[in-house]
Amino acid sequence: MTEPTIEKRLQRRFIVMTTDPEMQRRLLETTPQGWEMAVVDDVEDLGDWHEALLYRFLLLDLDEVEAFDPLDVIRVLRMQYQINLPVFCFGGDEELRDEMRLARADRFFGREEVLERLPQFLEQYGWGG
C-alpha cells in the first residue's frame, strides 16, 4: 500500500463522475492549467479511502443512473470510506436530489450552472498547490 505524501496532497485534483462526453469536454475546457480532472464511473476506481482523500471535491452527475447509482457513490464515500469529501451534484430530478440530501451530498446544481460555478469551486479549493 502506498502512503499519501504531502506532495500528493497538495496536487490540485478533483473527481468527475459522468459518462457524458460533452459534459466531460466542457468541464475540462473550464479547468485551468495546474488542475487535474479525474473522470471515473466507479468511486472505487479511485483506490482506497486514503487515495480518495487526495482529491479536493467530486462533481457527480445525477442523470447517470444507467452508468452508476449516485446513491451508492455517496454511501461509499460517507459510510464505507467515512470521508467528508465535498460532493457537488448536477442534473437529476427532485426525488433523487432529496434522497441524495438525506445521504449527505453537499450541493445541487443544474448542468449549465455547475459549469458556471466550477471556477468558483476551483478557487475555493485551490489552497496549497
Stockholm file with secondary structure:
# STOCKHOLM 1.0

chainA/1-129         MTEPTIEKRLQRRFIVMTTDPEMQRRLLETTPQGWEMAVVDDVEDLGDWHEALLYRFLLLDLDEVEAFDPLDVIRVLRMQYQINLPVFCFGGDEELRDEMRLARADRFFGREEVLERLPQFLEQYGWGG
#=GR chainA/1-129 SS CCCCCHHHHHSEEEEEECCCHHHHHHHHHHSCTTEEEEECSSGGGGCSHHHHTTSSCEEEETTCTTTCCHHHHHHIIIIISCCCCCEEEESCCHHHHHHHHHTTCCEEECHHHHHHHHHHHHHHTCTTC
#=GC SS_cons         CCCCCHHHHHSEEEEEECCCHHHHHHHHHHSCTTEEEEECSSGGGGCSHHHHTTSSCEEEETTCTTTCCHHHHHHIIIIISCCCCCEEEESCCHHHHHHHHHTTCCEEECHHHHHHHHHHHHHHTCTTC
//
